[in-house]
């Protein structure tokens, strides 16, 4: 194996458990980053990686600026280091699916594979899954060709980044890709790759994305709203008052149905008047919206430019893709075109 970058961002992997709670601190990060390097040196029998901390925080505290920090760090590394096999990114599990989805849209045309991993227990714990997940990540880098793919190596599985969901609060196999097969599985110190699944993923990546001359110093304000019975629609009045709001992902019932309420229709009209883009998706974790009901179709007819019906993307992928597109263009036709276009395998 050639050299690879080992990137730290904090999370449970580098945390410590006190008598009262788990914490991500400077002292625990320093100690556990050193422990991680020691484990890798034992596995690799030599110095074949470059370790770097991007930041050290609990992943539940991550903001869009932190995803941009990862993007900027990796893009700079792409310019500086050429003889590499890829990147292993250590990340907290709470928001890993959001970071993974965001980076699959933010990082385009990279030369090497990116593997994101983490742990359900700190690497200092005797029963930690961190060493195994590190080993899986190394196996993935060693066996995958340098295709610029984005993967999660976690709990004996290799998964596509923007299809991943956290499905269990305690299991060490917490991540899965509902309605979508894993790219591979780890057995007997080897990656058993589903070559056809991986080929379908890599072939689906379209590197054409909207671009503009403006610098991406921040990502636009986009919100995710989940419908539920007896929901108070005044929340949409509040959303209309947010001056920098650019988009909303609405999770409707089943295949895109929702209450027959004229107040809701009015609220959506008011948002559109402020040039807010609305993407409608199902709350179900598999399949897609179909809008079989009359009232749902009426909502879609309010404005075909600013209301986008979406199919089988995960909620993290839908949210972060909308942020990525709106960071480059607010032209309604372009926004709708790129939201309906596969960019990073998210539409498989």
SERO-4910 file (N, C-alpha, C, O; in steps of 0.05 Angstrom, whole numbers):
BEGIN
 pado doro    nc1    nc2    nc3   cac1   cac2   cac3    cc1    cc2    cc3    oc1    oc2    oc3
  Unk    A     17    -24      0      0      0      0     17     25      0     37     27     15
  Unk    A     10     45    -17     24     70    -16     14     86      8     -1     76     24
  Unk    A     23    111     10     14    128     33    -15    135     30    -26    136      9
  Unk    A    -27    140     53    -54    151     54    -56    172     76    -40    173     95
  Unk    A    -75    189     73    -80    210     93   -100    199    114   -120    187    107
  Unk    A    -93    202    139   -111    195    161   -121    222    173   -105    237    185
  Unk    A   -147    227    171   -158    253    178   -176    250    203   -194    233    203
  Unk    A   -170    266    223   -186    265    248   -205    288    250   -198    311    244
  Unk    A   -230    282    259   -249    304    263   -263    301    291   -281    316    297
  Unk    A   -254    282    307   -266    279    334   -285    256    335   -280    235    323
  Unk    A   -306    259    350   -326    238    353   -320    217    374   -299    219    387
  Unk    A   -338    198    377   -335    177    397   -308    162    394   -296    154    414
  Unk    A   -299    158    370   -274    145    365   -251    155    382   -235    140    393
  Unk    A   -250    182    386   -228    195    401   -237    204    428   -222    219    442
  Unk    A   -260    196    437   -272    206    462   -261    191    486   -245    172    483
  Unk    A   -269    200    510   -263    185    534   -288    184    551   -305    202    550
  Unk    A   -291    163    567   -314    160    584   -306    166    613   -290    152    625
  Unk    A   -318    188    624   -313    194    652   -334    179    669   -350    164    657
  Unk    A   -335    183    694   -355    170    711   -383    181    706   -402    167    711
  Unk    A   -384    205    695   -410    218    691   -420    216    662   -444    213    657
  Unk    A   -402    219    643   -410    221    615   -387    216    596   -364    214    604
  Unk    A   -394    215    571   -374    212    550   -367    240    540   -385    257    536
  Unk    A   -342    246    535   -335    273    526   -313    271    505   -296    253    504
  Unk    A   -314    291    487   -294    295    466   -278    319    475   -286    342    472
  Unk    A   -254    314    485   -237    335    496   -210    336    482   -204    318    467
  Unk    A   -195    357    488   -169    360    476   -150    338    486   -135    326    471
  Unk    A   -151    333    512   -133    312    524   -140    284    513   -121    269    507
  Unk    A   -166    278    511   -173    251    501   -166    248    471   -157    227    463
  Unk    A   -169    270    456   -162    269    428   -132    264    424   -124    248    408
  Unk    A   -116    279    439    -87    276    436    -78    247    443    -63    235    428
  Unk    A    -89    237    465    -82    210    474    -91    189    454    -77    170    447
  Unk    A   -116    192    444   -127    171    427   -119    173    398   -119    154    383
  Unk    A   -111    197    389    -98    199    363    -71    185    363    -64    171    344
  Unk    A    -56    188    385    -31    173    387    -36    143    387    -21    128    375
  Unk    A    -56    134    402    -63    106    403    -71     96    375    -63     73    367
  Unk    A    -85    112    360    -93    104    333    -69    101    315    -67     82    300
  Unk    A    -50    120    317    -25    118    301     -9     93    308      3     80    291
  Unk    A     -8     87    334      6     63    343     -6     37    332      8     20    323
  Unk    A    -33     36    332    -46     12    321    -41      9    291    -36    -13    282
  Unk    A    -42     32    277    -37     31    248     -9     23    242     -4      8    223
  Unk    A     10     33    258     38     26    253     43     -4    257     59    -16    244
  Unk    A     28    -16    277     30    -44    281     19    -60    258     30    -80    248
  Unk    A     -4    -51    248    -17    -64    225     -1    -62    200      2    -81    185
  Unk    A     10    -38    195     24    -32    170     53    -39    171     66    -41    150
  Unk    A     64    -42    195     93    -48    198    110    -27    185    131    -33    172
  Unk    A    103     -2    188    118     19    177    102     45    174     78     45    177
  Unk    A    116     67    169    103     93    167     92     97    139    107    105    121
  Unk    A     67     90    135     55     92    108     31    110    108     14    108     90
  Unk    A     29    128    127      6    146    128     15    173    139     35    175    153
  Unk    A     -1    193    133      4    220    144    -21    228    159    -43    229    148
  Unk    A    -19    232    185    -42    239    202    -45    269    204    -25    284    206
  Unk    A    -70    278    204    -76    306    207   -103    310    220   -122    296    214
  Unk    A   -104    328    239   -130    335    252   -142    359    237   -129    380    234
  Unk    A   -166    356    229   -181    379    216   -194    395    238   -193    420    238
  Unk    A   -207    381    257   -219    393    281   -225    370    300   -223    347    292
  Unk    A   -232    377    325   -238    356    344   -263    365    360   -261    379    380
  Unk    A   -286    355    351   -311    361    365   -330    337    364   -326    318    348
  Unk    A   -350    338    381   -371    318    380   -386    323    353   -393    346    347
  Unk    A   -392    302    338   -404    306    312   -432    318    313   -442    329    294
  Unk    A   -446    316    337   -472    329    339   -469    360    339   -489    374    336
  Unk    A   -445    370    342   -440    399    342   -432    409    314   -426    433    311
  Unk    A   -431    391    295   -421    399    268   -441    419    255   -465    416    257
  Unk    A   -430    438    241   -445    457    225   -435    456    196   -415    443    191
  Unk    A   -449    468    177   -440    467    149   -411    476    146   -397    465    128
  Unk    A   -401    494    162   -374    504    159   -354    481    164   -332    481    152
  Unk    A   -361    462    181   -343    439    186   -341    421    162   -319    410    156
  Unk    A   -363    417    147   -362    401    122   -344    415    102   -329    402     87
  Unk    A   -346    442    101   -329    457     82   -300    455     90   -282    455     73
  Unk    A   -294    453    116   -267    450    125   -255    424    116   -232    423    108
  Unk    A   -271    402    116   -262    377    106   -257    379     76   -236    370     66
  Unk    A   -276    391     62   -273    394     33   -248    410     26   -232    401      9
  Unk    A   -243    432     39   -220    449     33   -194    435     40   -174    437     25
  Unk    A   -194    420     62   -170    405     69   -162    384     49   -139    382     40
  Unk    A   -182    368     40   -177    347     21   -169    359     -7   -151    349    -20
  Unk    A   -182    380    -15   -175    393    -40   -147    403    -40   -133    402    -60
  Unk    A   -138    414    -17   -110    423    -15    -91    400    -16    -70    402    -29
  Unk    A    -98    378     -4    -81    354     -4    -79    342    -33    -58    332    -40
  Unk    A   -101    345    -48   -100    335    -75    -79    350    -91    -67    339   -110
  Unk    A    -74    375    -85    -55    391    -99    -26    385    -90     -7    388   -106
  Unk    A    -23    377    -65      4    375    -53     16    347    -55     40    344    -58
  Unk    A      0    326    -52     10    299    -50      0    282    -72    -25    280    -76
  Unk    A     17    269    -88      9    255   -112     10    225   -109     -5    210   -121
  Unk    A     29    215    -93     33    186    -91     17    175    -68     28    166    -48
  Unk    A    -10    175    -70    -27    167    -48    -47    146    -57    -54    144    -81
  Unk    A    -57    131    -38    -78    112    -43   -106    123    -36   -126    114    -46
  Unk    A   -106    143    -19   -132    154    -12   -133    167     16   -112    174     26
  Unk    A   -157    168     27   -161    181     53   -178    164     70   -197    150     61
  Unk    A   -172    163     96   -189    152    117   -197    175    135   -180    188    147
  Unk    A   -223    179    137   -233    202    153   -247    190    177   -267    175    175
  Unk    A   -237    198    201   -249    189    226   -271    209    234   -265    233    235
  Unk    A   -295    200    239   -318    217    243   -336    206    264   -338    182    268
  Unk    A   -350    223    278   -371    215    297   -394    202    283   -400    209    260
  Unk    A   -408    184    297   -430    169    284   -456    184    283   -473    179    266
  Unk    A   -460    204    301   -486    217    302   -494    231    277   -517    230    268
  Unk    A   -475    244    264   -481    259    239   -464    250    216   -461    264    196
  Unk    A   -453    226    218   -437    215    196   -452    215    170   -441    221    149
  Unk    A   -478    207    170   -493    205    146   -497    232    132   -499    233    107
  Unk    A   -497    254    148   -500    280    136   -473    290    124   -473    301    102
  Unk    A   -451    285    139   -425    292    128   -419    276    103   -409    286     83
  Unk    A   -424    250    104   -419    232     81   -434    242     57   -423    243     35
  Unk    A   -460    248     60   -476    257     37   -465    284     27   -463    288      3
  Unk    A   -460    302     45   -450    329     37   -424    327     21   -422    340      1
  Unk    A   -406    311     31   -380    309     18   -382    296     -9   -366    302    -27
  Unk    A   -401    278    -13   -404    265    -39   -413    286    -60   -408    281    -84
  Unk    A   -425    308    -52   -432    329    -71   -411    352    -71   -408    365    -91
  Unk    A   -397    356    -49   -378    378    -47   -351    370    -60   -337    387    -71
  Unk    A   -343    345    -58   -317    336    -68   -321    322    -95   -331    300    -96
  Unk    A   -314    335   -116   -317    324   -143   -290    322   -156   -272    337   -151
  Unk    A   -288    302   -173   -264    298   -189   -239    293   -172   -217    301   -180
  Unk    A   -242    281   -149   -219    273   -133   -206    248   -145   -221    231   -156
  Unk    A   -181    245   -141   -166    223   -155   -167    197   -138   -166    175   -150
  Unk    A   -170    199   -112   -167    176    -95   -193    170    -79   -210    188    -76
  Unk    A   -195    146    -70   -218    138    -54   -219    151    -27   -198    155    -14
  Unk    A   -242    157    -17   -246    167      9   -262    147     26   -284    138     17
  Unk    A   -251    139     48   -265    120     66   -271    135     92   -252    146    105
  Unk    A   -296    135    100   -303    148    125   -310    126    145   -324    107    138
  Unk    A   -301    129    169   -306    109    190   -308    122    217   -304    146    219
  Unk    A   -313    107    237   -316    117    264   -318     94    283   -308     72    277
  Unk    A   -332     98    305   -334     76    325   -358     82    343   -365    105    348
  Unk    A   -369     61    354   -391     63    374   -379     65    402   -394     73    420
  Unk    A   -354     58    405   -340     60    430   -312     72    425   -301     68    404
  Unk    A   -302     87    445   -276     99    442   -255     78    437   -256     56    447
  Unk    A   -234     86    423   -212     68    417   -197     60    442   -183     40    441
  Unk    A   -201     74    464   -187     67    488   -203     45    504   -192     34    523
  Unk    A   -227     39    496   -244     19    510   -235     -9    502   -229    -14    478
  Unk    A   -234    -28    520   -225    -55    514   -243    -69    493   -234    -85    478
  Unk    A   -269    -62    493   -288    -75    474   -293    -57    450   -313    -61    435
  Unk    A   -276    -37    445   -281    -18    423   -281    -31    396   -266    -50    390
  Unk    A   -299    -21    378   -299    -29    351   -281    -12    333   -279    -17    309
  Unk    A   -268      7    345   -251     25    329   -228     11    315   -224     16    291
  Unk    A   -213     -7    328   -191    -21    313   -202    -37    289   -189    -37    268
  Unk    A   -224    -50    293   -235    -66    270   -243    -48    247   -238    -54    224
  Unk    A   -256    -25    254   -265     -7    232   -241      6    218   -242     11    194
  Unk    A   -219     10    233   -194     20    221   -184     -2    201   -176      5    179
  Unk    A   -184    -27    210   -174    -49    193   -191    -51    168   -180    -55    146
  Unk    A   -218    -48    171   -235    -50    147   -229    -27    128   -228    -32    103
  Unk    A   -224     -4    138   -217     19    121   -192     14    105   -190     21     82
  Unk    A   -172      3    119   -146     -3    105   -150    -24     83   -139    -22     62
  Unk    A   -166    -44     89   -172    -65     70   -186    -54     45   -180    -61     22
  Unk    A   -204    -35     50   -219    -22     28   -199     -6     10   -200     -9    -14
  Unk    A   -182     10     23   -163     25      7   -144      7     -9   -136     13    -31
  Unk    A   -136    -15      4   -117    -33     -9   -129    -48    -33   -115    -53    -53
  Unk    A   -155    -55    -31   -167    -72    -52   -183    -56    -73   -187    -66    -95
  Unk    A   -192    -32    -67   -207    -16    -86   -188     -3   -105   -166      6    -97
  Unk    A   -195     -1   -130   -179     15   -149   -183     44   -142   -203     52   -130
  Unk    A   -164     61   -150   -166     90   -145   -186    102   -164   -179    111   -185
  Unk    A   -211    102   -155   -233    110   -172   -246    136   -164   -264    146   -178
  Unk    A   -237    148   -141   -251    171   -132   -278    166   -120   -295    183   -119
  Unk    A   -282    141   -111   -307    134    -98   -309    142    -69   -288    147    -56
  Unk    A   -333    144    -58   -337    152    -31   -351    129    -16   -372    119    -25
  Unk    A   -339    119      6   -349     96     19   -349    100     50   -333    115     61
  Unk    A   -366     84     63   -366     81     92   -357     53     98   -369     34     88
  Unk    A   -336     50    114   -327     24    123   -333     22    153   -321     35    169
  Unk    A   -353      5    160   -362      5    187   -377    -21    193   -394    -29    177
  Unk    A   -371    -34    215   -386    -57    223   -388    -79    203   -409    -90    197
  Unk    A   -365    -87    191   -362   -109    172   -375   -104    145   -377   -122    129
  Unk    A   -382    -78    139   -394    -72    113   -380    -49    100   -369    -31    113
  Unk    A   -379    -49     74   -370    -26     58   -395    -15     44   -409    -30     29
  Unk    A   -402     10     49   -427     22     41   -422     47     24   -402     60     27
  Unk    A   -441     54      7   -440     78     -9   -446    102      9   -466    101     24
  Unk    A   -430    123      8   -433    145     26   -461    157     28   -472    158     50
  Unk    A   -472    165      5   -497    180      6   -522    163      7   -544    173      2
  Unk    A   -518    137     12   -541    119     17   -543    110     46   -562     96     54
  Unk    A   -523    118     62   -520    108     90   -541    121    109   -546    145    107
  Unk    A   -552    104    127   -569    114    149   -560    100    174   -553     76    174
  Unk    A   -561    115    196   -556    103    223   -582     90    232   -602    105    236
  Unk    A   -582     64    237   -607     50    242   -609     38    270   -629     26    277
  Unk    A   -588     41    286   -588     29    313   -572     47    331   -551     57    323
  Unk    A   -581     51    355   -567     69    374   -544     56    388   -527     69    400
  Unk    A   -542     29    388   -522     15    404   -506     -5    388   -483    -12    395
  Unk    A   -517    -16    366   -504    -37    352   -478    -28    339   -476     -5    329
  Unk    A   -458    -45    338   -433    -38    325   -435    -42    295   -416    -37    280
  Unk    A   -458    -50    286   -464    -51    257   -487    -31    252   -506    -36    238
  Unk    A   -484     -7    263   -505     13    264   -513     24    237   -536     33    233
  Unk    A   -495     24    218   -500     36    192   -510     15    171   -500     -7    170
  Unk    A   -528     24    155   -539      7    134   -547     25    111   -548     49    113
  Unk    A   -553     13     88   -564     27     65   -591     15     58   -592     -3     40
  Unk    A   -613     24     70   -639     12     65   -646     12     36   -642     32     22
  Unk    A   -657    -10     26   -666    -13     -2   -643    -12    -22   -647     -8    -46
  Unk    A   -619    -16    -12   -595    -14    -29   -574    -32    -18   -567    -31      5
  Unk    A   -563    -50    -35   -544    -69    -26   -517    -56    -18   -510    -35    -28
  Unk    A   -503    -69      1   -477    -59      8   -458    -63    -15   -461    -81    -31
  Unk    A   -437    -47    -16   -416    -49    -36   -399    -74    -32   -389    -87    -51
  Unk    A   -396    -82     -7   -380   -105      0   -382   -112     29   -395    -97     45
  Unk    A   -370   -133     37   -368   -141     65   -340   -151     72   -326   -160     54
  Unk    A   -333   -149     97   -306   -156    106   -307   -183    120   -321   -186    140
  Unk    A   -291   -202    110   -289   -228    122   -261   -238    119   -248   -236     99
  Unk    A   -251   -250    142   -224   -263    142   -203   -244    131   -187   -251    114
  Unk    A   -202   -220    142   -182   -200    135   -181   -193    105   -161   -187     94
  Unk    A   -205   -193     93   -207   -187     65   -234   -174     59   -254   -179     72
  Unk    A   -234   -157     38   -259   -145     29   -270   -163      6   -257   -167    -14
  Unk    A   -294   -172     11   -308   -187    -10   -326   -166    -25   -347   -159    -15
  Unk    A   -317   -158    -48   -330   -136    -62   -352   -146    -80   -348   -165    -95
  Unk    A   -375   -132    -79   -396   -137    -99   -388   -120   -123   -396    -96   -125
  Unk    A   -374   -132   -142   -362   -116   -164   -383   -103   -181   -379    -80   -190
  Unk    A   -406   -116   -185   -427   -104   -202   -440    -81   -187   -446    -60   -200
  Unk    A   -445    -84   -161   -456    -62   -146   -438    -38   -146   -447    -15   -149
  Unk    A   -412    -43   -142   -392    -21   -142   -391     -8   -169   -389     17   -171
  Unk    A   -391    -24   -190   -390    -13   -218   -415      4   -223   -412     26   -235
  Unk    A   -438     -5   -215   -463     10   -219   -460     37   -205   -469     58   -216
  Unk    A   -449     37   -181   -445     62   -166   -426     81   -180   -432    104   -185
  Unk    A   -403     71   -187   -382     88   -200   -391     98   -227   -386    121   -235
  Unk    A   -405     80   -242   -415     89   -269   -437    110   -267   -441    125   -286
  Unk    A   -450    111   -244   -473    130   -241   -464    158   -234   -479    177   -235
  Unk    A   -438    160   -226   -428    187   -217   -426    205   -242   -412    199   -261
  Unk    A   -440    227   -241   -438    248   -262   -423    271   -250   -432    284   -231
  Unk    A   -400    277   -261   -383    298   -250   -391    326   -259   -378    345   -251
  Unk    A   -412    329   -274   -421    355   -283   -439    366   -262   -461    356   -257
  Unk    A   -431    388   -249   -447    401   -228   -448    430   -234   -431    441   -248
  Unk    A   -468    444   -223   -469    473   -228   -445    487   -217   -435    480   -196
  Unk    A   -435    506   -231   -411    521   -222   -415    550   -227   -429    559   -246
  Unk    A   -402    566   -211   -402    595   -214   -375    606   -204   -359    591   -194
  Unk    A   -371    631   -208   -346    643   -200   -345    650   -171   -323    656   -161
  Unk    A   -367    648   -156   -367    657   -129   -354    635   -111   -357    611   -116
  Unk    A   -339    645    -91   -326    627    -72   -346    613    -54   -366    625    -46
  Unk    A   -341    588    -48   -358    573    -30   -348    576     -1   -336    558     10
  Unk    A   -353    599     11   -345    604     38   -366    595     58   -360    593     82
  Unk    A   -390    591     49   -412    582     66   -432    567     50   -434    571     25
  Unk    A   -447    550     63   -469    536     50   -495    549     57   -499    559     79
  Unk    A   -514    550     38   -539    564     43   -556    551     64   -554    528     70
  Unk    A   -574    567     75   -592    558     96   -615    541     84   -632    552     70
  Unk    A   -614    516     90   -635    497     80   -644    481    104   -628    471    120
  Unk    A   -670    478    107   -682    464    130   -697    439    122   -705    436    100
  Unk    A   -699    421    142   -713    395    138   -737    394    157   -733    397    181
  Unk    A   -761    391    146   -786    391    162   -800    365    158   -805    356    136
  Unk    A   -808    352    180   -822    327    179   -851    331    187   -857    342    209
  Unk    A   -870    322    170   -898    325    177   -906    304    197   -896    282    198
  Unk    A   -926    312    214   -938    293    233   -966    302    239   -973    325    235
  Unk    A   -983    284    248  -1011    291    254  -1012    314    274   -995    316    292
  Unk    A  -1033    331    272  -1037    355    288  -1014    375    288  -1010    390    307
  Unk    A   -999    375    266   -976    394    264   -987    422    263  -1008    427    250
  Unk    A   -974    440    276   -982    468    276   -968    482    252   -943    484    252
  Unk    A   -984    490    233   -973    501    208   -961    530    212   -951    541    193
  Unk    A   -963    541    236   -951    567    241   -921    566    238   -908    587    236
  Unk    A   -910    542    240   -881    539    236   -873    550    209   -850    560    206
  Unk    A   -890    548    189   -884    558    163   -884    589    162   -869    601    146
  Unk    A   -900    602    179   -899    631    182   -872    639    193   -860    659    184
  Unk    A   -862    624    212   -835    630    223   -814    626    201   -796    643    198
  Unk    A   -816    604    186   -796    599    165   -796    622    145   -775    630    135
  Unk    A   -820    632    139   -822    655    120   -808    680    130   -800    697    114
  Unk    A   -805    681    156   -792    706    167   -762    704    168   -748    724    174
  Unk    A   -751    681    162   -721    678    162   -710    691    137   -716    681    115
  Unk    A   -694    712    139   -686    727    115   -668    711     96   -668    716     72
  Unk    A   -651    693    106   -632    679     89   -640    651     82   -624    636     71
  Unk    A   -665    643     87   -674    616     80   -675    613     50   -687    629     36
  Unk    A   -663    591     40   -662    586     11   -677    561      3   -687    560    -20
  Unk    A   -680    542     21   -694    518     13   -705    502     37   -695    505     59
  Unk    A   -725    485     32   -737    468     52   -741    440     40   -752    438     18
  Unk    A   -733    420     54   -740    393     47   -763    384     65   -761    384     89
  Unk    A   -786    378     53   -810    370     67   -814    340     66   -817    329     44
  Unk    A   -814    327     88   -819    298     89   -849    294     93   -859    298    115
  Unk    A   -863    286     72   -892    281     73   -897    252     79   -879    235     79
  Unk    A   -922    246     83   -930    219     89   -927    201     64   -930    210     42
  Unk    A   -921    176     69   -921    154     50   -910    163     23   -886    168     20
  Unk    A   -928    165      2   -918    171    -25   -921    201    -32   -921    208    -55
  Unk    A   -923    217    -11   -925    246    -16   -952    258     -9   -959    279    -19
  Unk    A   -967    245      8   -993    255     17   -990    273     41   -971    270     56
  Unk    A  -1009    290     45  -1009    307     69  -1037    319     73  -1054    316     56
  Unk    A  -1042    333     96  -1069    342    103  -1080    361     83  -1066    377     71
  Unk    A  -1107    359     80  -1121    378     62  -1127    403     79  -1148    405     92
  Unk    A  -1109    421     77  -1111    446     93  -1103    470     76  -1080    471     67
  Unk    A  -1121    488     72  -1115    511     55  -1094    529     68  -1079    543     54
  Unk    A  -1092    528     95  -1072    544    108  -1044    535    101  -1025    551     98
  Unk    A  -1040    509     98  -1015    498     89  -1008    507     61   -985    515     55
  Unk    A  -1028    505     43  -1023    514     16  -1015    543     14   -998    551     -1
  Unk    A  -1029    559     31  -1022    588     31   -994    592     42   -979    609     31
  Unk    A   -987    577     63   -960    580     74   -938    573     54   -918    586     52
  Unk    A   -943    552     38   -924    544     17   -922    565     -4   -901    571    -14
  Unk    A   -945    577    -12   -945    599    -31   -929    622    -21   -914    635    -37
  Unk    A   -931    629      5   -916    651     16   -886    646     16   -870    664     11
  Unk    A   -878    621     20   -850    614     19   -839    617     -9   -817    627    -13
  Unk    A   -855    608    -28   -846    610    -56   -844    639    -65   -826    645    -81
  Unk    A   -861    656    -55   -859    685    -62   -833    697    -53   -823    716    -64
  Unk    A   -820    684    -33   -794    693    -23   -771    678    -36   -749    679    -27
  Unk    A   -778    664    -58   -758    649    -74   -746    626    -58   -722    620    -61
  Unk    A   -761    614    -40   -752    590    -26   -759    565    -42   -782    562    -51
  Unk    A   -739    548    -47   -744    524    -61   -753    502    -42   -744    500    -19
  Unk    A   -773    486    -50   -784    465    -34   -781    438    -47   -790    435    -70
  Unk    A   -769    420    -34   -766    392    -44   -783    374    -27   -781    373     -2
  Unk    A   -800    359    -40   -818    341    -26   -808    312    -28   -803    302    -50
  Unk    A   -806    299     -5   -799    271     -6   -815    255     15   -829    267     32
  Unk    A   -813    229     14   -828    212     32   -814    209     58   -789    210     60
  Unk    A   -829    204     80   -817    198    106   -807    169    106   -790    162    123
  Unk    A   -816    152     88   -807    125     87   -778    124     79   -768    140     63
  Unk    A   -763    104     90   -735    102     84   -729     87     58   -706     85     49
  Unk    A   -750     74     47   -747     61     21   -769     70      2   -790     79     10
  Unk    A   -763     68    -23   -781     75    -45   -783    105    -48   -766    120    -37
  Unk    A   -803    115    -61   -804    144    -68   -832    155    -69   -851    140    -68
  Unk    A   -834    181    -71   -860    194    -72   -872    190   -100   -858    190   -120
  Unk    A   -899    187   -100   -913    182   -125   -937    202   -129   -947    205   -151
  Unk    A   -945    214   -107   -967    234   -108   -992    224   -121  -1002    234   -141
  Unk    A  -1003    203   -109  -1027    191   -120  -1053    207   -112  -1074    204   -124
  Unk    A  -1050    223    -91  -1074    236    -80  -1078    264    -92  -1059    279    -98
  Unk    A  -1103    272    -95  -1111    297   -108  -1098    321    -95  -1088    339   -109
  Unk    A  -1099    322    -68  -1089    346    -55  -1059    350    -58  -1049    372    -60
  Unk    A  -1045    327    -59  -1016    329    -63  -1010    340    -91   -991    357    -94
  Unk    A  -1025    332   -110  -1021    342   -137  -1027    372   -139  -1014    386   -154
  Unk    A  -1047    381   -123  -1053    410   -123  -1030    426   -112  -1024    448   -122
  Unk    A  -1017    416    -92   -994    430    -81   -971    432   -101   -959    453   -104
  Unk    A   -967    410   -116   -946    410   -136   -952    431   -158   -934    442   -170
  Unk    A   -977    435   -163   -985    453   -185   -983    483   -177   -986    501   -193
  Unk    A   -977    488   -151   -974    516   -142   -952    530   -158   -955    552   -167
  Unk    A   -929    516   -161   -906    528   -175   -888    505   -183   -873    494   -166
  Unk    A   -887    499   -208   -871    476   -218   -841    483   -219   -825    465   -222
  Unk    A   -834    508   -216   -806    516   -216   -794    513   -188   -771    505   -186
  Unk    A   -809    521   -167   -797    521   -141   -805    497   -123   -794    494   -102
  Unk    A   -824    481   -132   -831    457   -118   -821    432   -133   -828    428   -156
  Unk    A   -804    417   -120   -791    394   -133   -799    369   -119   -795    366    -95
  Unk    A   -810    350   -134   -818    324   -123   -794    306   -125   -783    302   -147
  Unk    A   -787    294   -102   -764    276   -103   -770    248    -98   -791    241    -86
  Unk    A   -752    230   -107   -758    201   -107   -743    187    -85   -751    187    -62
  Unk    A   -721    174    -92   -709    154    -73   -683    163    -60   -669    146    -50
  Unk    A   -678    189    -59   -655    198    -43   -661    196    -13   -684    200     -5
  Unk    A   -641    191      3   -644    193     32   -649    222     40   -643    240     24
  Unk    A   -659    226     64   -663    254     73   -637    269     76   -635    292     67
  Unk    A   -615    257     87   -589    271     88   -579    278     60   -568    300     56
  Unk    A   -583    260     41   -574    265     14   -590    288      1   -579    305    -12
  Unk    A   -616    287      5   -634    308     -7   -626    335      4   -624    355    -10
  Unk    A   -623    336     31   -617    362     44   -590    373     35   -588    396     28
  Unk    A   -570    356     35   -543    366     29   -540    371     -1   -524    389     -9
  Unk    A   -554    356    -18   -553    362    -47   -565    389    -53   -555    404    -69
  Unk    A   -588    395    -40   -601    420    -44   -583    443    -35   -581    464    -49
  Unk    A   -569    439    -13   -550    460     -4   -528    464    -25   -520    486    -31
  Unk    A   -518    441    -35   -496    443    -55   -505    458    -80   -490    475    -90
  Unk    A   -528    451    -90   -538    463   -115   -543    493   -111   -535    509   -127
  Unk    A   -556    499    -88   -562    528    -83   -538    544    -76   -539    569    -77
  Unk    A   -516    531    -70   -491    546    -65   -480    557    -91   -463    575    -91
  Unk    A   -489    546   -114   -478    554   -140   -498    568   -158   -490    585   -174
  Unk    A   -524    562   -154   -544    575   -172   -571    577   -157   -578    559   -142
  Unk    A   -586    598   -163   -613    600   -154   -633    603   -177   -656    610   -174
  Unk    A   -622    598   -201   -640    598   -224   -658    574   -223   -649    551   -222
  Unk    A   -685    578   -223   -704    556   -218   -700    533   -237   -701    510   -228
  Unk    A   -696    538   -262   -693    516   -281   -667    500   -276   -667    476   -278
  Unk    A   -646    514   -269   -621    500   -263   -623    484   -238   -614    462   -236
  Unk    A   -635    496   -217   -638    482   -192   -654    457   -195   -646    435   -186
  Unk    A   -677    459   -209   -694    435   -213   -679    415   -231   -681    391   -225
  Unk    A   -665    424   -251   -651    405   -268   -630    389   -253   -628    365   -257
  Unk    A   -614    403   -236   -593    389   -222   -604    372   -199   -592    352   -192
  Unk    A   -626    381   -186   -638    364   -165   -649    338   -177   -650    318   -163
  Unk    A   -657    339   -202   -669    315   -215   -647    300   -231   -654    280   -245
  Unk    A   -622    308   -228   -600    295   -243   -582    281   -224   -575    292   -203
  Unk    A   -574    256   -230   -555    242   -213   -528    256   -214   -518    262   -235
  Unk    A   -517    261   -190   -491    274   -188   -470    256   -177   -448    255   -187
  Unk    A   -478    241   -156   -458    225   -141   -468    197   -134   -460    186   -113
  Unk    A   -486    187   -151   -496    160   -145   -520    160   -126   -530    139   -118
  Unk    A   -529    184   -118   -550    186    -98   -577    177   -108   -595    172    -92
  Unk    A   -580    175   -135   -606    169   -146   -610    140   -154   -630    132   -165
  Unk    A   -590    123   -147   -592     95   -154   -615     82   -139   -620     58   -142
***
